[in-house]
Amino acid sequence: MRKAGLPEVLTVNGRAERVLQTAEVYQAMMNRLELYENPIQVAAAMSDRSRNPSWVD
């Protein structure tokens, strides 16, 4: 696991039950996920704001 940096899948009766990965790999995955989530959240917030402005002209 540490050498290759790949997760290990633990199985019970031939079915995946758990995935093990290093803390470093997990943190890198979370960092990448945050990069993808933030633009989506910003776009959704801007879309909501354009439909329902909270300011008065």
PyMOL Python script that loads the backbone (N, CA, C, O; Angstrom):
from pymol import cmd

cmd.read_pdbstr("""\
ATOM      1  N   MET A   1       0.840  -1.188   0.000  1.00  0.00           N
ATOM      2  CA  MET A   1       0.000   0.000   0.000  1.00  0.00           C
ATOM      3  C   MET A   1       0.882   1.247   0.000  1.00  0.00           C
ATOM      4  O   MET A   1       0.671   2.153  -0.806  1.00  0.00           O
ATOM      5  N   ARG A   2       1.843   1.299   0.874  1.00  0.00           N
ATOM      6  CA  ARG A   2       2.684   2.490   0.939  1.00  0.00           C
ATOM      7  C   ARG A   2       3.581   2.619  -0.286  1.00  0.00           C
ATOM      8  O   ARG A   2       3.789   3.723  -0.790  1.00  0.00           O
ATOM      9  N   LYS A   3       4.111   1.501  -0.765  1.00  0.00           N
ATOM     10  CA  LYS A   3       5.008   1.560  -1.912  1.00  0.00           C
ATOM     11  C   LYS A   3       4.315   2.103  -3.151  1.00  0.00           C
ATOM     12  O   LYS A   3       4.801   3.039  -3.785  1.00  0.00           O
ATOM     13  N   ALA A   4       3.199   1.522  -3.485  1.00  0.00           N
ATOM     14  CA  ALA A   4       2.494   1.891  -4.710  1.00  0.00           C
ATOM     15  C   ALA A   4       1.599   3.111  -4.515  1.00  0.00           C
ATOM     16  O   ALA A   4       1.257   3.784  -5.487  1.00  0.00           O
ATOM     17  N   GLY A   5       1.214   3.403  -3.274  1.00  0.00           N
ATOM     18  CA  GLY A   5       0.305   4.515  -3.030  1.00  0.00           C
ATOM     19  C   GLY A   5      -1.124   4.210  -3.435  1.00  0.00           C
ATOM     20  O   GLY A   5      -1.952   5.112  -3.560  1.00  0.00           O
ATOM     21  N   LEU A   6      -1.401   2.948  -3.635  1.00  0.00           N
ATOM     22  CA  LEU A   6      -2.751   2.536  -4.046  1.00  0.00           C
ATOM     23  C   LEU A   6      -3.517   2.007  -2.842  1.00  0.00           C
ATOM     24  O   LEU A   6      -2.918   1.419  -1.942  1.00  0.00           O
ATOM     25  N   PRO A   7      -4.832   2.206  -2.812  1.00  0.00           N
ATOM     26  CA  PRO A   7      -5.630   1.684  -1.699  1.00  0.00           C
ATOM     27  C   PRO A   7      -5.722   0.162  -1.762  1.00  0.00           C
ATOM     28  O   PRO A   7      -5.592  -0.446  -2.824  1.00  0.00           O
ATOM     29  N   GLU A   8      -5.950  -0.431  -0.599  1.00  0.00           N
ATOM     30  CA  GLU A   8      -6.171  -1.873  -0.488  1.00  0.00           C
ATOM     31  C   GLU A   8      -7.648  -2.097  -0.211  1.00  0.00           C
ATOM     32  O   GLU A   8      -8.237  -1.397   0.612  1.00  0.00           O
ATOM     33  N   VAL A   9      -8.246  -3.056  -0.884  1.00  0.00           N
ATOM     34  CA  VAL A   9      -9.653  -3.388  -0.684  1.00  0.00           C
ATOM     35  C   VAL A   9      -9.730  -4.673   0.124  1.00  0.00           C
ATOM     36  O   VAL A   9      -9.193  -5.709  -0.269  1.00  0.00           O
ATOM     37  N   LEU A  10     -10.406  -4.584   1.254  1.00  0.00           N
ATOM     38  CA  LEU A  10     -10.610  -5.766   2.093  1.00  0.00           C
ATOM     39  C   LEU A  10     -11.971  -6.362   1.762  1.00  0.00           C
ATOM     40  O   LEU A  10     -12.974  -5.654   1.678  1.00  0.00           O
ATOM     41  N   THR A  11     -11.984  -7.664   1.579  1.00  0.00           N
ATOM     42  CA  THR A  11     -13.229  -8.319   1.200  1.00  0.00           C
ATOM     43  C   THR A  11     -13.684  -9.297   2.285  1.00  0.00           C
ATOM     44  O   THR A  11     -12.882  -9.843   3.043  1.00  0.00           O
ATOM     45  N   VAL A  12     -14.986  -9.492   2.326  1.00  0.00           N
ATOM     46  CA  VAL A  12     -15.603 -10.505   3.187  1.00  0.00           C
ATOM     47  C   VAL A  12     -16.517 -11.316   2.282  1.00  0.00           C
ATOM     48  O   VAL A  12     -17.440 -10.781   1.668  1.00  0.00           O
ATOM     49  N   ASN A  13     -16.250 -12.591   2.208  1.00  0.00           N
ATOM     50  CA  ASN A  13     -17.016 -13.481   1.329  1.00  0.00           C
ATOM     51  C   ASN A  13     -17.029 -12.983  -0.110  1.00  0.00           C
ATOM     52  O   ASN A  13     -18.045 -13.074  -0.799  1.00  0.00           O
ATOM     53  N   GLY A  14     -15.900 -12.460  -0.553  1.00  0.00           N
ATOM     54  CA  GLY A  14     -15.775 -12.024  -1.941  1.00  0.00           C
ATOM     55  C   GLY A  14     -16.358 -10.661  -2.257  1.00  0.00           C
ATOM     56  O   GLY A  14     -16.340 -10.237  -3.412  1.00  0.00           O
ATOM     57  N   ARG A  15     -16.873  -9.970  -1.258  1.00  0.00           N
ATOM     58  CA  ARG A  15     -17.468  -8.648  -1.484  1.00  0.00           C
ATOM     59  C   ARG A  15     -16.632  -7.580  -0.788  1.00  0.00           C
ATOM     60  O   ARG A  15     -16.170  -7.786   0.335  1.00  0.00           O
ATOM     61  N   ALA A  16     -16.438  -6.446  -1.446  1.00  0.00           N
ATOM     62  CA  ALA A  16     -15.669  -5.359  -0.856  1.00  0.00           C
ATOM     63  C   ALA A  16     -16.374  -4.845   0.395  1.00  0.00           C
ATOM     64  O   ALA A  16     -17.568  -4.551   0.369  1.00  0.00           O
ATOM     65  N   GLU A  17     -15.625  -4.742   1.484  1.00  0.00           N
ATOM     66  CA  GLU A  17     -16.181  -4.264   2.748  1.00  0.00           C
ATOM     67  C   GLU A  17     -15.504  -2.992   3.221  1.00  0.00           C
ATOM     68  O   GLU A  17     -16.171  -2.105   3.756  1.00  0.00           O
ATOM     69  N   ARG A  18     -14.193  -2.881   3.037  1.00  0.00           N
ATOM     70  CA  ARG A  18     -13.440  -1.731   3.510  1.00  0.00           C
ATOM     71  C   ARG A  18     -12.354  -1.385   2.501  1.00  0.00           C
ATOM     72  O   ARG A  18     -11.874  -2.238   1.755  1.00  0.00           O
ATOM     73  N   VAL A  19     -11.982  -0.117   2.501  1.00  0.00           N
ATOM     74  CA  VAL A  19     -10.858   0.335   1.685  1.00  0.00           C
ATOM     75  C   VAL A  19      -9.858   0.999   2.618  1.00  0.00           C
ATOM     76  O   VAL A  19     -10.213   1.892   3.387  1.00  0.00           O
ATOM     77  N   LEU A  20      -8.621   0.563   2.547  1.00  0.00           N
ATOM     78  CA  LEU A  20      -7.540   1.144   3.351  1.00  0.00           C
ATOM     79  C   LEU A  20      -6.645   1.978   2.453  1.00  0.00           C
ATOM     80  O   LEU A  20      -6.298   1.568   1.345  1.00  0.00           O
ATOM     81  N   GLN A  21      -6.278   3.143   2.941  1.00  0.00           N
ATOM     82  CA  GLN A  21      -5.330   3.975   2.208  1.00  0.00           C
ATOM     83  C   GLN A  21      -4.537   4.794   3.202  1.00  0.00           C
ATOM     84  O   GLN A  21      -4.958   4.967   4.346  1.00  0.00           O
ATOM     85  N   THR A  22      -3.411   5.293   2.781  1.00  0.00           N
ATOM     86  CA  THR A  22      -2.582   6.079   3.690  1.00  0.00           C
ATOM     87  C   THR A  22      -3.224   7.444   3.917  1.00  0.00           C
ATOM     88  O   THR A  22      -4.046   7.904   3.124  1.00  0.00           O
ATOM     89  N   ALA A  23      -2.835   8.070   5.005  1.00  0.00           N
ATOM     90  CA  ALA A  23      -3.346   9.412   5.310  1.00  0.00           C
ATOM     91  C   ALA A  23      -2.944  10.398   4.223  1.00  0.00           C
ATOM     92  O   ALA A  23      -3.708  11.307   3.898  1.00  0.00           O
ATOM     93  N   GLU A  24      -1.763  10.229   3.663  1.00  0.00           N
ATOM     94  CA  GLU A  24      -1.294  11.143   2.621  1.00  0.00           C
ATOM     95  C   GLU A  24      -2.148  11.036   1.357  1.00  0.00           C
ATOM     96  O   GLU A  24      -2.490  12.046   0.742  1.00  0.00           O
ATOM     97  N   VAL A  25      -2.484   9.817   0.982  1.00  0.00           N
ATOM     98  CA  VAL A  25      -3.322   9.610  -0.204  1.00  0.00           C
ATOM     99  C   VAL A  25      -4.720  10.160   0.047  1.00  0.00           C
ATOM    100  O   VAL A  25      -5.320  10.770  -0.837  1.00  0.00           O
ATOM    101  N   TYR A  26      -5.238   9.943   1.258  1.00  0.00           N
ATOM    102  CA  TYR A  26      -6.563  10.456   1.602  1.00  0.00           C
ATOM    103  C   TYR A  26      -6.576  11.982   1.539  1.00  0.00           C
ATOM    104  O   TYR A  26      -7.502  12.569   0.979  1.00  0.00           O
ATOM    105  N   GLN A  27      -5.562  12.628   2.106  1.00  0.00           N
ATOM    106  CA  GLN A  27      -5.512  14.089   2.105  1.00  0.00           C
ATOM    107  C   GLN A  27      -5.407  14.637   0.684  1.00  0.00           C
ATOM    108  O   GLN A  27      -6.041  15.642   0.360  1.00  0.00           O
ATOM    109  N   ALA A  28      -4.622  13.995  -0.154  1.00  0.00           N
ATOM    110  CA  ALA A  28      -4.510  14.430  -1.549  1.00  0.00           C
ATOM    111  C   ALA A  28      -5.858  14.312  -2.251  1.00  0.00           C
ATOM    112  O   ALA A  28      -6.228  15.185  -3.036  1.00  0.00           O
ATOM    113  N   MET A  29      -6.597  13.231  -1.972  1.00  0.00           N
ATOM    114  CA  MET A  29      -7.919  13.046  -2.572  1.00  0.00           C
ATOM    115  C   MET A  29      -8.875  14.148  -2.106  1.00  0.00           C
ATOM    116  O   MET A  29      -9.630  14.701  -2.906  1.00  0.00           O
ATOM    117  N   MET A  30      -8.839  14.460  -0.820  1.00  0.00           N
ATOM    118  CA  MET A  30      -9.710  15.510  -0.288  1.00  0.00           C
ATOM    119  C   MET A  30      -9.359  16.878  -0.884  1.00  0.00           C
ATOM    120  O   MET A  30     -10.253  17.678  -1.160  1.00  0.00           O
ATOM    121  N   ASN A  31      -8.081  17.146  -1.081  1.00  0.00           N
ATOM    122  CA  ASN A  31      -7.662  18.410  -1.696  1.00  0.00           C
ATOM    123  C   ASN A  31      -8.184  18.526  -3.127  1.00  0.00           C
ATOM    124  O   ASN A  31      -8.654  19.587  -3.537  1.00  0.00           O
ATOM    125  N   ARG A  32      -8.100  17.429  -3.885  1.00  0.00           N
ATOM    126  CA  ARG A  32      -8.616  17.451  -5.259  1.00  0.00           C
ATOM    127  C   ARG A  32     -10.126  17.634  -5.258  1.00  0.00           C
ATOM    128  O   ARG A  32     -10.659  18.386  -6.074  1.00  0.00           O
ATOM    129  N   LEU A  33     -10.813  16.959  -4.358  1.00  0.00           N
ATOM    130  CA  LEU A  33     -12.265  17.074  -4.266  1.00  0.00           C
ATOM    131  C   LEU A  33     -12.671  18.511  -3.956  1.00  0.00           C
ATOM    132  O   LEU A  33     -13.633  19.020  -4.531  1.00  0.00           O
ATOM    133  N   GLU A  34     -11.956  19.161  -3.065  1.00  0.00           N
ATOM    134  CA  GLU A  34     -12.264  20.547  -2.715  1.00  0.00           C
ATOM    135  C   GLU A  34     -12.128  21.466  -3.931  1.00  0.00           C
ATOM    136  O   GLU A  34     -12.915  22.398  -4.098  1.00  0.00           O
ATOM    137  N   LEU A  35     -11.138  21.207  -4.772  1.00  0.00           N
ATOM    138  CA  LEU A  35     -10.967  22.022  -5.977  1.00  0.00           C
ATOM    139  C   LEU A  35     -12.163  21.889  -6.907  1.00  0.00           C
ATOM    140  O   LEU A  35     -12.560  22.862  -7.549  1.00  0.00           O
ATOM    141  N   TYR A  36     -12.745  20.690  -6.985  1.00  0.00           N
ATOM    142  CA  TYR A  36     -13.902  20.475  -7.851  1.00  0.00           C
ATOM    143  C   TYR A  36     -15.192  20.985  -7.230  1.00  0.00           C
ATOM    144  O   TYR A  36     -16.068  21.469  -7.946  1.00  0.00           O
ATOM    145  N   GLU A  37     -15.326  20.888  -5.921  1.00  0.00           N
ATOM    146  CA  GLU A  37     -16.561  21.302  -5.264  1.00  0.00           C
ATOM    147  C   GLU A  37     -16.711  22.809  -5.204  1.00  0.00           C
ATOM    148  O   GLU A  37     -17.812  23.319  -5.415  1.00  0.00           O
ATOM    149  N   ASN A  38     -15.663  23.523  -4.930  1.00  0.00           N
ATOM    150  CA  ASN A  38     -15.770  24.966  -4.750  1.00  0.00           C
ATOM    151  C   ASN A  38     -16.340  25.686  -5.966  1.00  0.00           C
ATOM    152  O   ASN A  38     -17.262  26.485  -5.797  1.00  0.00           O
ATOM    153  N   PRO A  39     -15.847  25.453  -7.182  1.00  0.00           N
ATOM    154  CA  PRO A  39     -16.437  26.153  -8.338  1.00  0.00           C
ATOM    155  C   PRO A  39     -17.921  25.828  -8.507  1.00  0.00           C
ATOM    156  O   PRO A  39     -18.701  26.691  -8.910  1.00  0.00           O
ATOM    157  N   ILE A  40     -18.307  24.621  -8.209  1.00  0.00           N
ATOM    158  CA  ILE A  40     -19.709  24.229  -8.328  1.00  0.00           C
ATOM    159  C   ILE A  40     -20.545  24.995  -7.306  1.00  0.00           C
ATOM    160  O   ILE A  40     -21.627  25.482  -7.635  1.00  0.00           O
ATOM    161  N   GLN A  41     -20.063  25.106  -6.083  1.00  0.00           N
ATOM    162  CA  GLN A  41     -20.785  25.825  -5.046  1.00  0.00           C
ATOM    163  C   GLN A  41     -20.891  27.304  -5.386  1.00  0.00           C
ATOM    164  O   GLN A  41     -21.937  27.918  -5.177  1.00  0.00           O
ATOM    165  N   VAL A  42     -19.825  27.872  -5.903  1.00  0.00           N
ATOM    166  CA  VAL A  42     -19.842  29.291  -6.273  1.00  0.00           C
ATOM    167  C   VAL A  42     -20.840  29.524  -7.402  1.00  0.00           C
ATOM    168  O   VAL A  42     -21.625  30.471  -7.349  1.00  0.00           O
ATOM    169  N   ALA A  43     -20.817  28.672  -8.418  1.00  0.00           N
ATOM    170  CA  ALA A  43     -21.746  28.827  -9.539  1.00  0.00           C
ATOM    171  C   ALA A  43     -23.189  28.686  -9.069  1.00  0.00           C
ATOM    172  O   ALA A  43     -24.058  29.436  -9.513  1.00  0.00           O
ATOM    173  N   ALA A  44     -23.454  27.738  -8.180  1.00  0.00           N
ATOM    174  CA  ALA A  44     -24.814  27.546  -7.668  1.00  0.00           C
ATOM    175  C   ALA A  44     -25.256  28.760  -6.860  1.00  0.00           C
ATOM    176  O   ALA A  44     -26.394  29.211  -6.986  1.00  0.00           O
ATOM    177  N   ALA A  45     -24.368  29.285  -6.039  1.00  0.00           N
ATOM    178  CA  ALA A  45     -24.717  30.459  -5.234  1.00  0.00           C
ATOM    179  C   ALA A  45     -24.992  31.667  -6.111  1.00  0.00           C
ATOM    180  O   ALA A  45     -25.920  32.432  -5.846  1.00  0.00           O
ATOM    181  N   MET A  46     -24.189  31.845  -7.158  1.00  0.00           N
ATOM    182  CA  MET A  46     -24.392  32.987  -8.049  1.00  0.00           C
ATOM    183  C   MET A  46     -25.690  32.827  -8.829  1.00  0.00           C
ATOM    184  O   MET A  46     -26.394  33.808  -9.068  1.00  0.00           O
ATOM    185  N   SER A  47     -26.007  31.612  -9.223  1.00  0.00           N
ATOM    186  CA  SER A  47     -27.245  31.353  -9.934  1.00  0.00           C
ATOM    187  C   SER A  47     -28.443  31.661  -9.040  1.00  0.00           C
ATOM    188  O   SER A  47     -29.402  32.296  -9.477  1.00  0.00           O
ATOM    189  N   ASP A  48     -28.383  31.209  -7.788  1.00  0.00           N
ATOM    190  CA  ASP A  48     -29.460  31.487  -6.835  1.00  0.00           C
ATOM    191  C   ASP A  48     -29.598  32.986  -6.609  1.00  0.00           C
ATOM    192  O   ASP A  48     -30.710  33.506  -6.532  1.00  0.00           O
ATOM    193  N   ARG A  49     -28.495  33.662  -6.504  1.00  0.00           N
ATOM    194  CA  ARG A  49     -28.529  35.099  -6.238  1.00  0.00           C
ATOM    195  C   ARG A  49     -29.104  35.876  -7.418  1.00  0.00           C
ATOM    196  O   ARG A  49     -29.801  36.871  -7.219  1.00  0.00           O
ATOM    197  N   SER A  50     -28.821  35.432  -8.650  1.00  0.00           N
ATOM    198  CA  SER A  50     -29.352  36.143  -9.815  1.00  0.00           C
ATOM    199  C   SER A  50     -30.869  35.952  -9.930  1.00  0.00           C
ATOM    200  O   SER A  50     -31.579  36.820 -10.438  1.00  0.00           O
ATOM    201  N   ARG A  51     -31.355  34.794  -9.446  1.00  0.00           N
ATOM    202  CA  ARG A  51     -32.796  34.549  -9.479  1.00  0.00           C
ATOM    203  C   ARG A  51     -33.522  35.226  -8.327  1.00  0.00           C
ATOM    204  O   ARG A  51     -34.672  35.639  -8.470  1.00  0.00           O
ATOM    205  N   ASN A  52     -32.860  35.339  -7.196  1.00  0.00           N
ATOM    206  CA  ASN A  52     -33.460  35.919  -5.997  1.00  0.00           C
ATOM    207  C   ASN A  52     -32.486  36.936  -5.373  1.00  0.00           C
ATOM    208  O   ASN A  52     -31.893  36.651  -4.333  1.00  0.00           O
ATOM    209  N   PRO A  53     -32.317  38.097  -5.981  1.00  0.00           N
ATOM    210  CA  PRO A  53     -31.362  39.052  -5.421  1.00  0.00           C
ATOM    211  C   PRO A  53     -31.759  39.486  -4.020  1.00  0.00           C
ATOM    212  O   PRO A  53     -32.934  39.700  -3.722  1.00  0.00           O
ATOM    213  N   SER A  54     -30.736  39.611  -3.159  1.00  0.00           N
ATOM    214  CA  SER A  54     -31.004  39.993  -1.780  1.00  0.00           C
ATOM    215  C   SER A  54     -30.809  41.500  -1.577  1.00  0.00           C
ATOM    216  O   SER A  54     -30.866  41.989  -0.448  1.00  0.00           O
ATOM    217  N   TRP A  55     -30.584  42.217  -2.647  1.00  0.00           N
ATOM    218  CA  TRP A  55     -30.416  43.655  -2.551  1.00  0.00           C
ATOM    219  C   TRP A  55     -31.551  44.364  -3.294  1.00  0.00           C
ATOM    220  O   TRP A  55     -32.217  43.767  -4.140  1.00  0.00           O
ATOM    221  N   VAL A  56     -31.757  45.612  -2.978  1.00  0.00           N
ATOM    222  CA  VAL A  56     -32.828  46.396  -3.605  1.00  0.00           C
ATOM    223  C   VAL A  56     -32.180  47.579  -4.311  1.00  0.00           C
ATOM    224  O   VAL A  56     -31.386  48.311  -3.720  1.00  0.00           O
ATOM    225  N   ASP A  57     -32.527  47.759  -5.583  1.00  0.00           N
ATOM    226  CA  ASP A  57     -31.984  48.906  -6.346  1.00  0.00           C
ATOM    227  C   ASP A  57     -32.796  50.140  -6.118  1.00  0.00           C
ATOM    228  O   ASP A  57     -32.488  51.193  -6.675  1.00  0.00           O
TER     229      ASP A  57
END
""", "prot")
cmd.dss("prot")
cmd.show_as("cartoon", "prot")
cmd.util.cbc("prot")
cmd.orient("prot")
